[in-house]
Amino acid sequence: MDAGALPNRSLLENERIVDTRKPSLLGESAFWVGIALIVIAILIFLVTAFFMPKYNYTIGFLLKFISINASILSSLPAGPTVLEIIGLLYVVYAELAVYFKEYIITNYRIMYKRGVISKDINIMMPDKISDVSVDISIKERLLGLGSVIIRLEEVSKPQIAMSAINDPYGFQNGVLKLINKETFGSGAATKADVSGQPGKRPEDPYALGGQRNTEGQKGPSTGDDDGNN
């Protein structure tokens, strides 16, 4: 099982995962900051190598002040190397942020799981959701991504954004189906759906007492009827 996947012990009895998504790495701002720093570092390295042959600010020049001998790295230019290291740290941070973040729809609830060291899981029950919308920024539109915004009735948690996911409308439909099942379904229908059988909407209230008798129905007798008889 994937390390970021929800463990079975976090699921309720008869609960199963319907849909699970992870945000795209391309939607993380830290990723693009890291890529930009790496590109700048490469450009600076090329400029110093071809146009500044007497550039003496190397890694060895900096390390000698702290009494560290790194002969392999000593000839590298200090500025580009430091920028590249910082850029790689940004990329690694973005990778970890995506790897430990997950959006989950089960047949009972919606969960937003995140956290590298400490785990934080936001649980949203379908009957507490007031609105589900899709928000696509310019960056997300260019990347083919989108964000699903879930607004809750609770004042303390006005909305939860599940950002940078592929096919946001598909995820939105999954949440809406769960809400519809909670709104129009019954407890028996929910259990039937868990067992793999299609759920049913509440039956016609007339059917609860049998078929409506629309033929041969007689209203209350009146005096005229008695007189005719």
Contacts in CASP RR format, 6 or more apart in sequence:
PFRMAT RR
TARGET T0000
AUTHOR 0000-0000-0000
METHOD contacts of the structure
MODEL  1
MDAGALPNRSLLENERIVDTRKPSLLGESAFWVGIALIVIAILIFLVTAF
FMPKYNYTIGFLLKFISINASILSSLPAGPTVLEIIGLLYVVYAELAVYF
KEYIITNYRIMYKRGVISKDINIMMPDKISDVSVDISIKERLLGLGSVII
RLEEVSKPQIAMSAINDPYGFQNGVLKLINKETFGSGAATKADVSGQPGK
RPEDPYALGGQRNTEGQKGPSTGDDDGNN
1 7 0 8 1.000
3 99 0 8 1.000
4 99 0 8 1.000
4 100 0 8 1.000
4 102 0 8 1.000
4 113 0 8 1.000
5 20 0 8 1.000
5 102 0 8 1.000
6 17 0 8 1.000
6 20 0 8 1.000
6 102 0 8 1.000
6 104 0 8 1.000
6 111 0 8 1.000
6 113 0 8 1.000
10 121 0 8 1.000
11 17 0 8 1.000
11 106 0 8 1.000
12 108 0 8 1.000
14 191 0 8 1.000
14 194 0 8 1.000
14 195 0 8 1.000
15 106 0 8 1.000
15 107 0 8 1.000
15 108 0 8 1.000
15 194 0 8 1.000
16 106 0 8 1.000
16 107 0 8 1.000
16 194 0 8 1.000
17 104 0 8 1.000
17 105 0 8 1.000
17 106 0 8 1.000
18 105 0 8 1.000
18 106 0 8 1.000
18 107 0 8 1.000
18 174 0 8 1.000
18 178 0 8 1.000
19 104 0 8 1.000
19 105 0 8 1.000
19 171 0 8 1.000
19 174 0 8 1.000
20 102 0 8 1.000
20 103 0 8 1.000
20 104 0 8 1.000
20 105 0 8 1.000
21 102 0 8 1.000
21 103 0 8 1.000
21 104 0 8 1.000
21 162 0 8 1.000
21 165 0 8 1.000
21 166 0 8 1.000
21 171 0 8 1.000
22 98 0 8 1.000
22 99 0 8 1.000
22 101 0 8 1.000
22 102 0 8 1.000
22 103 0 8 1.000
22 165 0 8 1.000
23 98 0 8 1.000
23 101 0 8 1.000
23 103 0 8 1.000
23 162 0 8 1.000
23 163 0 8 1.000
23 164 0 8 1.000
23 165 0 8 1.000
24 98 0 8 1.000
24 143 0 8 1.000
24 145 0 8 1.000
24 164 0 8 1.000
24 165 0 8 1.000
24 166 0 8 1.000
25 31 0 8 1.000
25 94 0 8 1.000
25 95 0 8 1.000
25 98 0 8 1.000
26 143 0 8 1.000
26 145 0 8 1.000
26 164 0 8 1.000
27 139 0 8 1.000
27 140 0 8 1.000
27 143 0 8 1.000
27 145 0 8 1.000
27 163 0 8 1.000
27 164 0 8 1.000
28 94 0 8 1.000
28 97 0 8 1.000
28 98 0 8 1.000
28 164 0 8 1.000
30 90 0 8 1.000
30 91 0 8 1.000
30 93 0 8 1.000
30 94 0 8 1.000
30 97 0 8 1.000
31 90 0 8 1.000
31 91 0 8 1.000
31 94 0 8 1.000
31 95 0 8 1.000
33 87 0 8 1.000
33 90 0 8 1.000
34 86 0 8 1.000
34 87 0 8 1.000
34 88 0 8 1.000
34 89 0 8 1.000
34 90 0 8 1.000
34 91 0 8 1.000
34 94 0 8 1.000
35 87 0 8 1.000
35 91 0 8 1.000
37 83 0 8 1.000
37 84 0 8 1.000
37 86 0 8 1.000
37 87 0 8 1.000
37 90 0 8 1.000
38 83 0 8 1.000
38 84 0 8 1.000
38 87 0 8 1.000
38 88 0 8 1.000
38 91 0 8 1.000
40 83 0 8 1.000
41 79 0 8 1.000
41 80 0 8 1.000
41 81 0 8 1.000
41 83 0 8 1.000
41 84 0 8 1.000
41 87 0 8 1.000
42 80 0 8 1.000
42 84 0 8 1.000
44 77 0 8 1.000
44 79 0 8 1.000
44 80 0 8 1.000
44 83 0 8 1.000
45 77 0 8 1.000
45 80 0 8 1.000
48 55 0 8 1.000
48 77 0 8 1.000
48 80 0 8 1.000
49 77 0 8 1.000
55 77 0 8 1.000
57 77 0 8 1.000
57 78 0 8 1.000
57 79 0 8 1.000
58 74 0 8 1.000
58 75 0 8 1.000
58 76 0 8 1.000
58 77 0 8 1.000
58 78 0 8 1.000
59 70 0 8 1.000
59 73 0 8 1.000
59 74 0 8 1.000
59 75 0 8 1.000
59 76 0 8 1.000
59 77 0 8 1.000
59 78 0 8 1.000
59 81 0 8 1.000
60 70 0 8 1.000
60 73 0 8 1.000
60 74 0 8 1.000
60 75 0 8 1.000
60 78 0 8 1.000
61 78 0 8 1.000
62 78 0 8 1.000
63 69 0 8 1.000
63 70 0 8 1.000
63 73 0 8 1.000
63 74 0 8 1.000
73 81 0 8 1.000
96 116 0 8 1.000
97 116 0 8 1.000
100 113 0 8 1.000
100 114 0 8 1.000
100 115 0 8 1.000
100 116 0 8 1.000
101 113 0 8 1.000
101 114 0 8 1.000
101 115 0 8 1.000
102 111 0 8 1.000
102 112 0 8 1.000
102 113 0 8 1.000
102 114 0 8 1.000
103 110 0 8 1.000
103 111 0 8 1.000
103 112 0 8 1.000
103 113 0 8 1.000
103 148 0 8 1.000
103 162 0 8 1.000
103 165 0 8 1.000
103 171 0 8 1.000
104 110 0 8 1.000
104 111 0 8 1.000
104 112 0 8 1.000
104 113 0 8 1.000
105 171 0 8 1.000
105 174 0 8 1.000
105 175 0 8 1.000
105 178 0 8 1.000
107 178 0 8 1.000
107 190 0 8 1.000
107 193 0 8 1.000
107 194 0 8 1.000
108 125 0 8 1.000
108 178 0 8 1.000
108 190 0 8 1.000
109 123 0 8 1.000
109 124 0 8 1.000
109 125 0 8 1.000
109 126 0 8 1.000
109 178 0 8 1.000
110 123 0 8 1.000
110 124 0 8 1.000
110 126 0 8 1.000
110 129 0 8 1.000
110 150 0 8 1.000
110 175 0 8 1.000
110 178 0 8 1.000
111 121 0 8 1.000
111 122 0 8 1.000
111 123 0 8 1.000
111 124 0 8 1.000
112 121 0 8 1.000
112 122 0 8 1.000
112 124 0 8 1.000
112 160 0 8 1.000
112 162 0 8 1.000
113 119 0 8 1.000
113 120 0 8 1.000
113 121 0 8 1.000
113 122 0 8 1.000
114 120 0 8 1.000
122 157 0 8 1.000
122 160 0 8 1.000
124 150 0 8 1.000
124 152 0 8 1.000
124 160 0 8 1.000
126 175 0 8 1.000
126 178 0 8 1.000
126 179 0 8 1.000
126 181 0 8 1.000
126 182 0 8 1.000
126 183 0 8 1.000
127 179 0 8 1.000
127 182 0 8 1.000
127 183 0 8 1.000
128 152 0 8 1.000
128 153 0 8 1.000
128 154 0 8 1.000
129 150 0 8 1.000
129 151 0 8 1.000
129 152 0 8 1.000
129 153 0 8 1.000
129 175 0 8 1.000
129 179 0 8 1.000
130 151 0 8 1.000
130 152 0 8 1.000
130 153 0 8 1.000
131 149 0 8 1.000
131 150 0 8 1.000
131 151 0 8 1.000
132 148 0 8 1.000
132 149 0 8 1.000
132 150 0 8 1.000
132 151 0 8 1.000
132 172 0 8 1.000
132 175 0 8 1.000
132 176 0 8 1.000
132 179 0 8 1.000
133 148 0 8 1.000
133 149 0 8 1.000
133 151 0 8 1.000
133 172 0 8 1.000
134 146 0 8 1.000
134 147 0 8 1.000
134 148 0 8 1.000
134 149 0 8 1.000
134 168 0 8 1.000
134 169 0 8 1.000
134 172 0 8 1.000
135 146 0 8 1.000
135 147 0 8 1.000
135 148 0 8 1.000
135 149 0 8 1.000
135 161 0 8 1.000
136 145 0 8 1.000
136 146 0 8 1.000
136 147 0 8 1.000
136 168 0 8 1.000
137 146 0 8 1.000
137 147 0 8 1.000
140 146 0 8 1.000
140 147 0 8 1.000
140 163 0 8 1.000
140 164 0 8 1.000
143 164 0 8 1.000
144 166 0 8 1.000
145 164 0 8 1.000
145 165 0 8 1.000
145 166 0 8 1.000
145 168 0 8 1.000
146 163 0 8 1.000
146 164 0 8 1.000
146 165 0 8 1.000
146 168 0 8 1.000
147 161 0 8 1.000
147 162 0 8 1.000
147 163 0 8 1.000
147 164 0 8 1.000
147 165 0 8 1.000
147 168 0 8 1.000
148 161 0 8 1.000
148 162 0 8 1.000
148 165 0 8 1.000
148 168 0 8 1.000
148 171 0 8 1.000
148 172 0 8 1.000
148 175 0 8 1.000
149 159 0 8 1.000
149 160 0 8 1.000
149 161 0 8 1.000
149 162 0 8 1.000
150 159 0 8 1.000
150 160 0 8 1.000
150 161 0 8 1.000
150 162 0 8 1.000
150 175 0 8 1.000
151 158 0 8 1.000
151 159 0 8 1.000
152 158 0 8 1.000
152 159 0 8 1.000
152 160 0 8 1.000
162 171 0 8 1.000
165 171 0 8 1.000
181 189 0 8 1.000
181 190 0 8 1.000
181 193 0 8 1.000
181 199 0 8 1.000
184 201 0 8 1.000
184 202 0 8 1.000
185 199 0 8 1.000
185 200 0 8 1.000
185 201 0 8 1.000
185 202 0 8 1.000
186 200 0 8 1.000
186 202 0 8 1.000
189 199 0 8 1.000
189 200 0 8 1.000
189 201 0 8 1.000
190 199 0 8 1.000
192 198 0 8 1.000
192 199 0 8 1.000
192 200 0 8 1.000
193 199 0 8 1.000
206 212 0 8 1.000
END
